[in-house]
């Protein structure tokens, strides 16, 4: 039997990348990764060969991609922190695309975000649009996947809302809370990404879940499932950001950013396309209520330390 050609998943030990990797391995595919994590954090052992991101050495980055047929790119940053900025993340992503071209990679499956725009006032969405542009103008066959908010066992947003609802008598919703959100399950995103990796057509698709909530509805849904009696109040976004910083000081993390608050209030995390995700957040919460929000998930610890 011929040895399968390798697929490379950036961030295979992290969140979305881990589920893409699991799916590929279950199909008998050979997987390598580029990662900022140590070997001690490798959940796949010898099944996945890991190399560090070598963004400052294009030749080495190219060699790490040599022989790879499909690149699944999940690399990005949630916010600027220390020397890690959105501008640097865009530069690094363009270097990765160039290295893939040089190495003869056939196809890239790039994980983006819903509603990216080069004119966006939010660096997150503007940076995603710039990378999409680089992907589209590359020599690679491509599929761009635009998920909304991804939920799952390691997902920060849903878990940490539940953590706050479990521990505080009051939960502050910024603004009216009537802005919408359309969560998509991480395993559904992985399934979509892997299926597109085996195609040839260039495409850009949204990956949204089957349920859309206002933020008020989302918080109430989580509270009901975990049995929280916290009082839900509405505050100005500026006060919500201040409260987030105070809690962040306690847990040593970035709980929420100004751009994230304003982006959510701008209804950017919903899709006008038919939902491709099958898993309902409401059903998932019913099945996982005992574990959601028991421990705080630190984004800084996961991605920046």
Buried (B, 14 or more C-beta within 10 A) or exposed (E): EEEEEBBBBBBBBBBBBBBBBBBBBEEEBBBBBBBBBEEEEBEBEEEBBBBBBBBEEBEBBBBBBEBBBBBBBBBBBBBBBEEBBBEBBBEBBBBBBBBBBBBBBBBBBBBBBBBBEEEBEBBBBBBBBBBBEBBEEBEBBBBBBBBBBBBBBBBBBBBBBBBBBBEBEEBBBBBEBEBBBBBBBBBBBBBBBBEBBBEEEEEBBBBBBBBBBBBBBBBBBBBBBBEBEBEBEBBEBEEBBEBBEEBBEEBEBBBBBBBBBBBBBBBBBBBEEEBBBEBBBBEBBEEBBEEBBEEBBBBBEBBBE
